[in-house]
């Protein structure tokens, strides 16, 4: 049996530091370590999660030097940060890497071009060369240099910091490097790099240089300036035109007026449209077409009735529009159930966008609508097997089985996973991640966790997933389990913490248990203590105002919002609210899920905007809010998987294709969205 070399590099010292401290996660780590090293048959061949009601975060300390260090960093308090860093160093706490990073980042952000900044970076990289913060700090230094707006100084800094092919740099930095060697031979590659990033200072500087040298034609400058304006920066567009005048290239008449309207549309599309109409006759036909198409896409985002006519009038400009605008236009065509207008929009998409699974699926759908099923199937077959929204829809269209032939590890693989657990457990990245998670530093914990799982093979990923689940961190367990390529474990991809509580409340409200689980997996990843920046709390991420409203209807009186992190209380209110949305929208899982995320008024507005029956998948894709659109698709994909696994009531590997055929597929959950009574009356 091969043991992976990276897993044999144990760091007992690092483990000891994280477990001996009174601050960091000692009890859970010690329990996991003992269980793993015991190699009992049950742990080698499987796993038994600890009680999920006892989350590690509850045992977390109220103070820790790394928390003080982050607070000092956020306040730019160098002295306070140094004191906290000294405590971590004295205690030999491996979390000192974060304090070192924050100290270095404060320094380089203020003095990016001074020798001390480069010296500090190199010292950090020498000490923490295998940590992702090493690369992050180099990027921080270069970004600070770009913001310094001194091209000669930045050029010298870039020359001193070579690239690493294994770690691509942020686009703004890559543009700055391209600027160093800008010449006609490299122009196409440089412009491709800057395309869509016109407001990034590094890319804008690259294009300004090209414009000054006369390397860009007027049409190219026109498009780049308009794209910058559509991203909200009219000034970036003006800078491009000022640079181009050095080479004698000037904008078309009224072009700067169009830039102003396009920039306004970013924050107020209605105001931009109101201002566009009185000025429309001043613009030439090409400017009118571009402006109308862009404004139509922006108006769709606020569900404005003028969106469709604007879009249709400007369709000729689709190939010149930025990807964000083209995608918005395609979603509006889906909302309108207009295949004829969807076709030229999809054709205008640049290749990277056309190749995304979303638009491959809809290109296949369009072929099917045109009576060309063979071409539709050929497109859908390019979508890989998997369990995301469009992979599930493609699987249905192609009659692929929902679950893979082997949906959990076999006996030898489970044995190997058991043997790998001690080495994964002793990995310093895992220990830092668990310690940071216990302190409530989720973003930092995720950095460490990703550093761990990025270098693990499938069986190592499943070992890490097991350990996270046992530590009461199902979010990290899922993050590891979804990375596997060949060996999967659906118990880890779709864990069921609080299963009995969820099932009990779902049954009381007449809701499918899989739907509630799918929603929780998306909302909180089953972390009961988690709170969002806007105040949503608990498993089902309930807002305090929503909790009080639902509680009144249930006759419970005013809610103590501190109780929202209690699983049973949270589930009682959350399922009641979901049931209300389900009833309000006549059993539509799409509209109810959208309402749960964005509020019932928004969901109602989107339904009111349709005047004919729309496929549920098309409606979901046409939701204007990116967060809500992705949320609805992921929740319903989760729902199908949970309903499948719950209905089979057995281990995934025992499921047969016949069993799957009797289950409700994703298309059934999506169904069709009917016009509301209000929209029907309007017709």
C-alpha positions as CSV (number, residue, x, y, z in Angstrom):
1,X,0.0,0.0,0.0
2,X,1.4,3.4,-1.0
3,X,1.5,6.1,1.6
4,X,1.6,9.6,0.1
5,X,4.9,11.3,0.9
6,X,3.2,14.6,1.7
7,X,1.2,12.9,4.4
8,X,4.3,11.4,6.0
9,X,5.8,14.8,6.8
10,X,4.4,15.0,10.3
11,X,4.8,18.0,12.5
12,X,4.5,16.7,16.1
13,X,5.9,20.0,17.4
14,X,3.3,22.0,15.7
15,X,0.6,19.7,17.0
16,X,2.0,20.0,20.5
17,X,2.0,23.7,20.4
18,X,-1.6,23.9,19.3
19,X,-2.8,21.4,21.9
20,X,-0.8,22.5,24.9
21,X,-2.0,26.1,24.8
22,X,-5.0,27.0,26.9
23,X,-6.4,28.9,24.0
24,X,-6.6,26.7,21.0
25,X,-8.8,23.6,20.5
26,X,-7.1,21.2,22.9
27,X,-9.9,18.8,23.9
28,X,-11.2,18.1,20.5
29,X,-7.8,17.7,18.9
30,X,-6.7,15.4,21.7
31,X,-9.9,13.3,21.3
32,X,-9.4,13.0,17.6
33,X,-5.7,12.2,17.9
34,X,-6.3,9.4,20.4
35,X,-9.1,8.0,18.3
36,X,-7.0,8.0,15.1
37,X,-4.0,6.5,16.6
38,X,-6.0,3.8,18.3
39,X,-6.8,2.3,14.9
40,X,-9.9,0.5,16.2
41,X,-11.6,-1.4,13.4
42,X,-14.6,1.0,13.5
43,X,-12.4,4.0,12.9
44,X,-10.3,2.3,10.2
45,X,-13.4,1.2,8.3
46,X,-15.7,4.1,9.0
47,X,-16.3,7.0,11.4
48,X,-18.6,8.1,14.2
49,X,-19.2,11.8,14.4
50,X,-19.3,13.5,17.8
51,X,-22.6,15.0,19.0
52,X,-23.3,17.9,16.7
53,X,-25.1,19.8,19.4
54,X,-21.7,20.3,21.1
55,X,-20.0,22.5,18.6
56,X,-16.3,23.3,19.1
57,X,-17.1,27.0,18.8
58,X,-19.0,26.9,22.1
59,X,-15.9,26.0,24.0
60,X,-13.9,28.7,22.3
61,X,-12.1,31.3,24.5
62,X,-13.2,34.9,25.0
63,X,-9.6,36.2,24.4
64,X,-6.6,35.0,22.5
65,X,-3.5,36.8,21.3
66,X,-4.3,36.1,17.7
67,X,-7.7,37.8,18.1
68,X,-6.0,40.8,19.7
69,X,-3.5,40.8,16.9
70,X,-6.2,40.9,14.2
71,X,-8.1,43.7,16.1
72,X,-4.8,45.7,16.2
73,X,-4.2,45.0,12.5
74,X,-7.7,46.2,11.5
75,X,-7.1,49.4,13.6
76,X,-3.6,49.8,12.0
77,X,-2.2,49.7,15.5
78,X,1.4,48.6,15.0
79,X,2.3,48.7,18.6
80,X,-0.7,46.6,19.8
81,X,0.0,44.1,17.0
82,X,3.6,43.8,18.1
83,X,2.6,43.1,21.7
84,X,0.1,40.4,20.6
85,X,2.7,38.9,18.2
86,X,5.2,38.7,21.1
87,X,2.7,36.7,23.2
88,X,2.1,34.2,20.4
89,X,5.9,33.9,19.9
90,X,6.6,33.3,23.6
91,X,3.9,30.6,23.8
92,X,5.3,29.0,20.6
93,X,1.8,29.2,19.2
94,X,1.8,28.2,15.5
95,X,-0.8,30.9,14.9
96,X,2.1,33.4,15.1
97,X,2.3,33.2,11.3
98,X,-0.9,35.3,11.1
99,X,0.5,38.0,13.4
100,X,3.7,38.0,11.3
101,X,1.7,38.4,8.1
102,X,-0.5,41.2,9.5
103,X,2.6,43.0,10.8
104,X,4.4,42.7,7.4
105,X,1.3,43.8,5.5
106,X,0.9,47.0,7.6
107,X,4.5,47.8,6.8
108,X,4.5,47.2,3.1
109,X,1.1,48.9,2.6
110,X,2.6,52.2,3.9
111,X,6.1,51.9,2.4
112,X,5.9,49.7,-0.7
113,X,8.8,51.2,-2.5
114,X,11.3,51.4,0.4
115,X,14.0,48.8,0.7
116,X,12.5,47.7,4.1
117,X,9.3,46.4,2.4
118,X,11.2,44.1,0.1
119,X,13.4,43.0,2.9
120,X,10.4,42.2,5.1
121,X,8.7,40.2,2.3
122,X,11.8,38.1,1.7
123,X,12.2,37.4,5.4
124,X,8.6,36.3,5.7
125,X,8.9,34.1,2.6
126,X,12.1,32.5,3.9
127,X,10.4,31.6,7.2
128,X,7.0,30.6,5.8
129,X,7.9,29.5,2.2
130,X,5.3,26.7,2.2
131,X,2.4,28.8,3.5
132,X,-0.1,30.5,1.2
133,X,0.4,33.7,3.1
134,X,3.9,33.9,1.6
135,X,2.4,34.3,-1.9
136,X,-0.4,36.5,-0.6
137,X,2.1,39.0,1.0
138,X,4.0,39.3,-2.3
139,X,0.7,40.1,-4.0
140,X,-0.1,42.6,-1.3
141,X,3.2,44.4,-1.9
142,X,2.7,44.6,-5.6
143,X,-0.9,45.8,-5.2
144,X,0.3,48.5,-2.8
145,X,2.9,49.5,-5.4
146,X,0.2,49.8,-8.1
147,X,-1.8,52.0,-5.8
148,X,1.3,54.1,-5.3
149,X,1.0,55.2,-9.0
150,X,4.7,55.5,-9.5
151,X,5.4,53.4,-12.6
152,X,9.2,53.6,-12.4
153,X,9.2,52.5,-8.8
154,X,6.7,49.7,-9.6
155,X,8.7,48.6,-12.5
156,X,11.8,48.2,-10.3
157,X,9.7,46.3,-7.7
158,X,8.3,43.9,-10.4
159,X,11.9,43.2,-11.6
160,X,12.8,42.1,-8.1
161,X,9.9,39.8,-7.7
162,X,9.8,37.0,-10.2
163,X,6.6,35.2,-11.2
164,X,5.8,31.7,-10.0
165,X,4.0,29.6,-12.7
166,X,2.4,27.5,-9.9
167,X,0.8,30.6,-8.4
168,X,-0.9,32.9,-10.9
169,X,-0.8,36.6,-9.9
170,X,-3.9,38.8,-9.7
171,X,-4.8,40.3,-13.0
172,X,-3.8,43.8,-12.1
173,X,-0.3,42.6,-11.3
174,X,-0.1,40.5,-14.5
175,X,-1.1,43.6,-16.5
176,X,1.6,45.6,-14.9
177,X,4.2,42.9,-15.8
178,X,2.8,42.9,-19.4
179,X,3.3,46.7,-19.5
180,X,7.1,46.2,-18.9
181,X,7.5,44.4,-22.2
182,X,4.7,46.1,-24.2
183,X,5.4,46.1,-27.9
184,X,3.4,45.4,-31.1
185,X,4.3,41.7,-31.0
186,X,2.9,41.2,-27.5
187,X,-0.1,43.6,-27.9
188,X,-2.8,41.0,-28.6
189,X,-1.8,39.0,-25.6
190,X,-1.6,42.0,-23.4
191,X,-5.0,43.4,-24.5
192,X,-6.6,39.9,-23.9
193,X,-5.3,40.1,-20.3
194,X,-6.7,43.5,-19.8
195,X,-10.1,42.8,-21.4
196,X,-12.8,43.1,-18.8
197,X,-10.4,44.6,-16.3
198,X,-10.4,48.2,-17.5
199,X,-10.9,49.7,-14.1
200,X,-8.0,47.9,-12.4
201,X,-5.1,50.4,-12.1
202,X,-2.5,47.9,-13.4
203,X,-4.6,47.1,-16.5
204,X,-5.7,50.7,-17.1
205,X,-2.0,51.7,-17.0
206,X,-1.2,49.0,-19.6
207,X,-3.9,50.3,-21.9
208,X,-2.9,53.9,-21.4
209,X,0.7,53.0,-22.5
210,X,-0.6,51.2,-25.5
211,X,-2.8,54.2,-26.5
212,X,0.0,56.7,-26.1
213,X,2.2,54.6,-28.3
214,X,-0.5,54.5,-31.0
215,X,-0.9,50.7,-30.7
216,X,-4.7,50.8,-30.3
217,X,-7.2,51.7,-32.9
218,X,-10.0,54.1,-32.1
219,X,-12.6,51.3,-32.1
220,X,-10.6,49.4,-29.5
221,X,-10.3,52.4,-27.3
222,X,-14.0,53.1,-27.7
223,X,-15.0,49.6,-26.5
224,X,-12.4,49.6,-23.6
225,X,-13.6,53.1,-22.4
226,X,-17.3,52.0,-22.5
227,X,-16.6,48.8,-20.6
228,X,-14.8,50.9,-17.9
229,X,-17.8,53.2,-17.7
230,X,-20.2,50.3,-17.4
231,X,-18.2,49.1,-14.4
232,X,-18.9,52.5,-12.9
233,X,-15.7,54.4,-13.7
234,X,-16.3,57.2,-16.2
235,X,-12.9,58.6,-15.2
236,X,-11.2,55.4,-16.4
237,X,-12.8,55.8,-19.8
238,X,-11.7,59.5,-19.9
239,X,-8.1,58.5,-19.0
240,X,-8.0,56.2,-21.9
241,X,-9.1,58.9,-24.3
242,X,-6.7,61.4,-22.8
243,X,-3.9,59.0,-23.4
244,X,-5.0,58.3,-27.0
245,X,-4.9,62.0,-27.9
246,X,-1.1,61.8,-27.5
247,X,-1.2,59.6,-30.6
248,X,-3.7,61.9,-32.3
249,X,-6.8,59.6,-31.7
250,X,-9.9,61.3,-30.5
251,X,-13.4,60.0,-29.6
252,X,-16.5,60.3,-31.8
253,X,-18.8,63.3,-31.1
254,X,-20.9,62.8,-27.9
255,X,-18.9,59.7,-26.9
256,X,-18.1,61.2,-23.5
257,X,-21.8,61.9,-23.0
258,X,-22.5,58.2,-23.6
259,X,-19.7,57.3,-21.1
260,X,-21.5,59.4,-18.5
261,X,-24.8,57.6,-19.1
262,X,-23.2,54.2,-19.0
263,X,-21.4,55.0,-15.7
264,X,-24.7,56.2,-14.2
265,X,-26.4,53.0,-15.2
266,X,-24.2,51.1,-12.8
267,X,-25.9,52.6,-9.8
268,X,-29.2,53.9,-11.2
269,X,-30.3,52.4,-14.5
270,X,-33.7,54.1,-14.4
271,X,-32.1,57.5,-14.1
272,X,-29.7,56.7,-16.9
273,X,-32.6,55.6,-19.2
274,X,-34.5,58.7,-18.4
275,X,-31.5,60.8,-19.4
276,X,-30.7,58.7,-22.5
277,X,-34.0,59.4,-24.3
278,X,-33.7,63.2,-24.6
279,X,-30.1,62.8,-25.9
280,X,-30.7,59.7,-28.1
281,X,-30.9,61.8,-31.4
282,X,-27.5,63.3,-30.7
283,X,-25.9,59.8,-30.8
284,X,-25.0,58.1,-34.1
285,X,-26.8,54.7,-34.8
286,X,-23.9,52.7,-33.4
287,X,-23.9,54.7,-30.1
288,X,-27.6,54.4,-29.8
289,X,-27.5,50.6,-30.3
290,X,-24.8,50.1,-27.8
291,X,-26.4,52.4,-25.2
292,X,-29.9,50.8,-25.6
293,X,-28.6,47.2,-25.2
294,X,-26.5,48.1,-22.2
295,X,-29.3,50.0,-20.6
296,X,-31.7,47.2,-21.3
297,X,-29.5,44.8,-19.5
298,X,-29.1,47.1,-16.6
299,X,-32.9,47.8,-16.4
300,X,-33.5,44.0,-16.3
301,X,-31.5,43.9,-13.1
302,X,-34.1,46.1,-11.4
303,X,-37.1,44.4,-13.2
304,X,-38.0,47.6,-15.2
305,X,-40.6,47.1,-17.9
306,X,-38.5,49.1,-20.4
307,X,-35.7,46.5,-20.4
308,X,-37.1,44.3,-23.1
309,X,-37.7,47.0,-25.7
310,X,-34.3,48.6,-25.1
311,X,-32.6,45.2,-25.4
312,X,-34.4,44.3,-28.7
313,X,-33.5,47.7,-30.2
314,X,-29.8,47.4,-29.4
315,X,-29.3,43.7,-30.3
316,X,-26.9,44.6,-33.1
317,X,-24.3,45.8,-30.6
318,X,-24.3,42.5,-28.6
319,X,-20.8,41.4,-29.9
320,X,-19.2,44.6,-28.5
321,X,-20.8,44.4,-25.1
322,X,-18.9,43.2,-22.0
323,X,-19.6,39.7,-20.7
324,X,-21.6,40.9,-17.7
325,X,-24.0,42.8,-20.0
326,X,-24.4,39.9,-22.4
327,X,-25.1,37.5,-19.6
328,X,-27.8,39.8,-18.2
329,X,-29.3,40.1,-21.7
330,X,-29.4,36.3,-22.0
331,X,-31.1,36.0,-18.6
332,X,-33.7,38.5,-19.7
333,X,-34.4,36.5,-22.9
334,X,-34.8,33.4,-20.7
335,X,-37.3,35.3,-18.4
336,X,-39.2,36.3,-21.5
337,X,-39.1,32.8,-22.9
338,X,-37.9,34.3,-26.2
339,X,-35.6,31.7,-28.0
340,X,-35.4,33.8,-31.1
341,X,-33.7,36.7,-29.3
342,X,-31.7,34.3,-27.1
343,X,-29.9,32.8,-30.1
344,X,-28.0,36.0,-31.2
345,X,-27.2,36.8,-27.6
346,X,-25.6,33.4,-27.0
347,X,-23.8,33.7,-30.3
348,X,-22.3,37.0,-29.2
349,X,-20.8,35.6,-26.0
350,X,-17.0,35.3,-26.0
351,X,-15.7,31.8,-26.1
352,X,-14.7,31.5,-22.4
353,X,-18.3,32.5,-21.4
354,X,-20.0,30.3,-24.0
355,X,-18.0,27.3,-22.7
356,X,-19.3,27.7,-19.1
357,X,-21.7,25.0,-18.1
358,X,-24.6,27.4,-17.7
359,X,-24.5,28.6,-21.3
360,X,-23.5,25.2,-22.7
361,X,-26.8,23.9,-21.1
362,X,-28.9,26.7,-22.6
363,X,-27.3,26.4,-26.0
364,X,-28.4,22.8,-25.9
365,X,-31.8,23.8,-24.8
366,X,-32.0,26.2,-27.7
367,X,-31.1,23.4,-30.1
368,X,-33.8,21.2,-28.6
369,X,-36.3,24.1,-29.1
370,X,-35.3,24.3,-32.7
371,X,-36.0,20.6,-33.2
372,X,-32.4,19.5,-33.3
373,X,-32.1,17.0,-30.5
374,X,-28.9,15.4,-31.7
375,X,-27.1,18.8,-31.5
376,X,-28.6,19.3,-28.0
377,X,-27.4,16.0,-26.7
378,X,-23.9,16.6,-28.2
379,X,-23.7,19.9,-26.2
380,X,-25.0,18.4,-23.0
381,X,-22.6,15.5,-23.2
382,X,-19.7,18.0,-22.9
383,X,-21.0,18.9,-19.4
384,X,-19.2,16.6,-16.9
385,X,-20.9,14.3,-14.6
386,X,-21.5,15.8,-11.2
387,X,-24.1,17.2,-8.7
388,X,-24.3,20.9,-9.4
389,X,-27.4,22.5,-10.9
390,X,-26.5,22.2,-14.6
391,X,-24.7,18.9,-14.2
392,X,-27.9,17.4,-12.7
393,X,-30.0,18.9,-15.5
394,X,-27.7,17.5,-18.1
395,X,-27.7,14.1,-16.4
396,X,-31.5,14.1,-16.6
397,X,-31.5,15.1,-20.3
398,X,-29.1,12.4,-21.1
399,X,-30.7,9.8,-18.8
400,X,-27.5,9.4,-16.7
401,X,-27.8,7.8,-13.3
402,X,-28.0,10.4,-10.5
403,X,-25.5,8.6,-8.2
404,X,-22.2,7.2,-9.4
405,X,-21.7,3.4,-9.4
406,X,-19.5,3.8,-6.3
407,X,-20.9,6.5,-4.1
408,X,-18.8,5.6,-1.0
409,X,-15.3,4.1,-0.5
410,X,-15.0,0.4,-0.7
411,X,-13.3,-1.8,2.0
412,X,-9.6,-1.3,1.0
413,X,-10.2,2.4,0.5
414,X,-11.8,2.8,3.9
415,X,-8.9,1.0,5.4
416,X,-6.4,3.3,3.7
417,X,-8.4,6.3,4.8
418,X,-8.1,5.1,8.4
419,X,-4.4,4.7,8.1
420,X,-4.0,8.2,6.7
421,X,-6.0,9.9,9.5
422,X,-3.1,10.3,11.9
423,X,-0.8,12.0,9.4
424,X,-3.6,14.3,8.2
425,X,-4.5,15.1,11.8
426,X,-0.8,16.0,12.6
427,X,-0.6,18.3,9.6
428,X,0.1,21.9,10.8
429,X,-2.4,23.3,8.3
430,X,-5.2,21.2,9.8
431,X,-4.3,22.2,13.3
432,X,-4.1,25.9,12.6
433,X,-7.4,25.7,10.7
434,X,-9.2,24.0,13.6
435,X,-7.7,26.4,16.1
436,X,-8.7,29.4,14.0
437,X,-12.2,28.0,13.5
438,X,-12.6,27.6,17.3
439,X,-11.7,31.2,17.7
440,X,-14.3,32.4,15.2
441,X,-11.8,33.4,12.6
442,X,-13.5,31.7,9.7
443,X,-11.8,33.4,6.8
444,X,-8.4,32.6,8.2
445,X,-9.4,29.1,9.0
446,X,-10.5,28.6,5.4
447,X,-7.1,29.8,4.1
448,X,-5.4,27.1,6.2
449,X,-8.0,24.5,5.3
450,X,-7.6,25.1,1.6
451,X,-3.8,24.9,1.9
452,X,-4.3,21.5,3.4
453,X,-6.8,20.1,1.0
454,X,-5.2,21.5,-2.1
455,X,-2.3,19.0,-1.7
456,X,-4.3,15.9,-0.7
457,X,-5.3,13.1,-3.0
458,X,-8.9,11.7,-2.8
459,X,-8.4,9.4,0.2
460,X,-6.5,12.1,2.1
461,X,-9.4,14.5,1.4
462,X,-11.9,12.0,2.8
463,X,-9.7,11.5,5.9
464,X,-9.6,15.3,6.4
465,X,-13.4,15.5,5.8
466,X,-14.0,12.8,8.5
467,X,-11.8,14.6,11.0
468,X,-13.6,17.9,10.4
469,X,-17.0,16.3,10.8
470,X,-15.9,14.7,14.0
471,X,-14.6,18.1,15.2
472,X,-18.1,19.6,14.7
473,X,-17.0,21.5,11.6
474,X,-19.3,20.2,8.8
475,X,-18.5,23.2,6.6
476,X,-14.9,22.1,6.4
477,X,-15.9,18.5,6.0
478,X,-18.0,19.4,2.9
479,X,-15.3,21.6,1.5
480,X,-12.9,18.7,1.6
481,X,-15.4,16.0,0.4
482,X,-16.5,18.0,-2.7
483,X,-12.9,18.1,-4.0
484,X,-12.6,14.4,-4.7
485,X,-12.3,13.3,-8.3
486,X,-12.6,9.6,-8.4
487,X,-13.4,8.3,-4.9
488,X,-16.5,9.9,-3.4
489,X,-18.3,9.6,-0.1
490,X,-21.8,11.0,-0.2
491,X,-22.1,10.8,3.6
492,X,-19.5,13.5,3.7
493,X,-20.6,15.5,0.7
494,X,-24.1,15.6,2.1
495,X,-23.8,15.2,5.8
496,X,-26.9,15.1,8.0
497,X,-26.2,16.8,11.3
498,X,-29.3,17.3,13.4
499,X,-31.1,14.9,11.1
500,X,-33.8,13.9,13.7
501,X,-34.5,17.5,14.7
502,X,-34.7,18.6,11.0
503,X,-37.0,15.8,10.1
504,X,-39.2,16.4,13.1
505,X,-39.7,20.1,12.2
506,X,-40.1,19.4,8.5
507,X,-42.8,16.8,9.1
508,X,-44.7,19.2,11.4
509,X,-44.7,21.8,8.7
510,X,-45.4,19.5,5.8
511,X,-42.1,20.2,4.1
512,X,-39.8,17.7,2.4
513,X,-36.9,17.0,4.8
514,X,-34.4,17.1,1.9
515,X,-35.5,20.6,1.0
516,X,-34.9,21.8,4.5
517,X,-31.5,20.0,4.6
518,X,-30.6,21.4,1.2
519,X,-31.4,24.9,2.3
520,X,-29.4,24.5,5.6
521,X,-26.4,23.2,3.6
522,X,-26.4,26.3,1.6
523,X,-27.3,28.8,4.4
524,X,-24.9,27.7,7.2
525,X,-23.3,24.4,6.2
526,X,-24.9,23.0,9.4
527,X,-23.0,25.4,11.8
528,X,-25.5,26.4,14.5
529,X,-23.5,29.2,16.0
530,X,-22.8,31.0,12.8
531,X,-24.0,34.6,12.3
532,X,-23.9,36.7,9.1
533,X,-22.6,40.3,8.9
534,X,-26.2,41.5,8.6
535,X,-27.4,39.6,11.6
536,X,-28.8,36.3,10.3
537,X,-28.2,33.6,12.8
538,X,-28.2,29.8,13.2
539,X,-28.7,26.8,11.0
540,X,-31.4,28.4,8.8
541,X,-29.8,31.9,9.1
542,X,-32.9,33.7,10.4
543,X,-33.0,37.5,10.6
544,X,-34.2,38.9,14.0
545,X,-37.1,40.8,12.3
546,X,-38.2,37.6,10.5
547,X,-37.9,35.6,13.7
548,X,-40.2,38.0,15.6
549,X,-42.7,38.1,12.7
550,X,-42.9,34.3,12.5
551,X,-43.0,34.0,16.3
552,X,-46.0,36.3,16.5
553,X,-47.9,34.1,14.0
554,X,-47.0,31.1,16.1
555,X,-48.2,32.7,19.2
556,X,-44.8,32.7,20.8
557,X,-44.4,36.4,21.7
558,X,-41.2,38.3,21.2
559,X,-38.0,36.4,20.5
560,X,-34.9,36.5,22.5
561,X,-32.5,36.7,19.4
562,X,-29.8,35.0,21.4
563,X,-31.8,31.8,21.2
564,X,-31.6,31.8,17.4
565,X,-28.3,29.8,17.6
566,X,-30.1,27.0,19.4
567,X,-30.8,24.3,16.8
568,X,-34.3,23.3,17.9
569,X,-35.5,26.9,18.3
570,X,-33.9,28.0,15.0
571,X,-35.4,25.1,13.1
572,X,-38.8,25.7,14.6
573,X,-38.9,29.3,13.3
574,X,-37.0,28.6,10.1
575,X,-39.2,25.8,8.9
576,X,-42.3,27.8,9.8
577,X,-41.1,30.7,7.6
578,X,-40.2,28.4,4.7
579,X,-43.6,26.8,5.0
580,X,-45.2,30.3,4.8
581,X,-43.2,31.0,1.6
582,X,-44.1,27.6,0.1
583,X,-47.8,28.3,0.7
584,X,-47.6,31.9,-0.5
585,X,-46.1,30.9,-3.8
586,X,-48.5,28.0,-4.4
587,X,-46.0,25.2,-3.8
588,X,-43.2,26.6,-6.1
589,X,-39.9,25.5,-4.6
590,X,-38.1,28.0,-6.9
591,X,-40.2,31.1,-5.8
592,X,-40.2,30.0,-2.1
593,X,-36.4,29.5,-2.1
594,X,-35.9,32.8,-3.7
595,X,-38.2,34.4,-1.2
596,X,-36.3,32.8,1.7
597,X,-33.1,34.5,0.5
598,X,-34.2,37.8,-1.0
599,X,-37.6,38.3,0.7
600,X,-41.1,37.6,-0.5
601,X,-41.6,41.0,-2.1
602,X,-38.7,40.5,-4.4
603,X,-39.8,37.0,-5.4
604,X,-43.3,38.4,-6.0
605,X,-41.9,41.2,-8.2
606,X,-40.0,38.7,-10.3
607,X,-43.1,36.5,-10.8
608,X,-45.2,39.6,-11.7
609,X,-42.7,40.4,-14.4
610,X,-43.6,37.4,-16.5
611,X,-46.6,37.3,-18.8
612,X,-46.4,33.6,-19.9
613,X,-45.4,30.3,-18.4
614,X,-41.6,30.0,-18.0
615,X,-39.6,26.8,-17.4
616,X,-38.5,26.8,-13.7
617,X,-34.8,26.4,-14.7
618,X,-35.1,29.5,-17.0
619,X,-36.8,31.5,-14.3
620,X,-34.1,30.5,-11.7
621,X,-31.3,31.5,-14.1
622,X,-33.1,34.8,-14.8
623,X,-33.2,36.0,-11.2
624,X,-31.4,39.4,-11.3
625,X,-29.6,39.1,-7.9
626,X,-26.4,37.0,-8.3
627,X,-26.6,35.8,-4.7
628,X,-30.2,34.8,-4.9
629,X,-29.8,33.2,-8.4
630,X,-26.9,31.0,-7.2
631,X,-28.6,30.3,-3.9
632,X,-31.8,29.0,-5.5
633,X,-29.9,26.8,-7.9
634,X,-27.6,25.4,-5.2
635,X,-30.5,24.8,-2.7
636,X,-32.5,22.8,-5.2
637,X,-29.5,20.8,-6.4
638,X,-28.8,20.0,-2.7
639,X,-32.5,19.1,-2.3
640,X,-32.4,16.5,-5.0
641,X,-29.4,14.9,-3.5
642,X,-30.7,14.8,0.1
643,X,-34.1,13.6,-1.0
644,X,-32.4,10.8,-3.0
645,X,-30.2,9.7,-0.1
646,X,-33.0,9.9,2.5
647,X,-35.5,8.1,0.3
648,X,-33.1,5.2,-0.4
649,X,-32.7,4.8,3.4
650,X,-29.5,2.8,2.9
651,X,-25.9,3.3,2.0
652,X,-25.4,5.1,-1.3
653,X,-23.5,2.2,-2.9
654,X,-26.7,0.0,-2.5
655,X,-28.8,2.3,-4.6
656,X,-29.9,0.9,-7.9
657,X,-30.8,2.8,-11.1
658,X,-34.4,1.4,-10.7
659,X,-34.6,3.1,-7.2
660,X,-33.5,6.4,-8.7
661,X,-36.1,6.3,-11.4
662,X,-38.9,6.5,-8.8
663,X,-37.4,9.6,-7.2
664,X,-38.3,13.2,-8.0
665,X,-35.6,14.7,-10.3
666,X,-34.5,18.3,-10.4
667,X,-36.7,19.2,-13.3
668,X,-39.7,18.2,-11.2
669,X,-38.6,20.4,-8.4
670,X,-38.2,23.3,-10.8
671,X,-41.5,22.7,-12.7
672,X,-42.8,25.8,-14.5
673,X,-43.4,29.3,-13.1
674,X,-46.8,30.6,-13.9
675,X,-47.7,34.3,-14.2
676,X,-49.2,35.8,-11.0
677,X,-52.8,37.0,-10.9
678,X,-51.4,40.5,-11.1
679,X,-49.3,39.9,-14.2
680,X,-52.2,38.0,-15.8
681,X,-54.6,40.9,-15.2
682,X,-52.1,43.3,-16.7
683,X,-52.2,41.4,-20.0
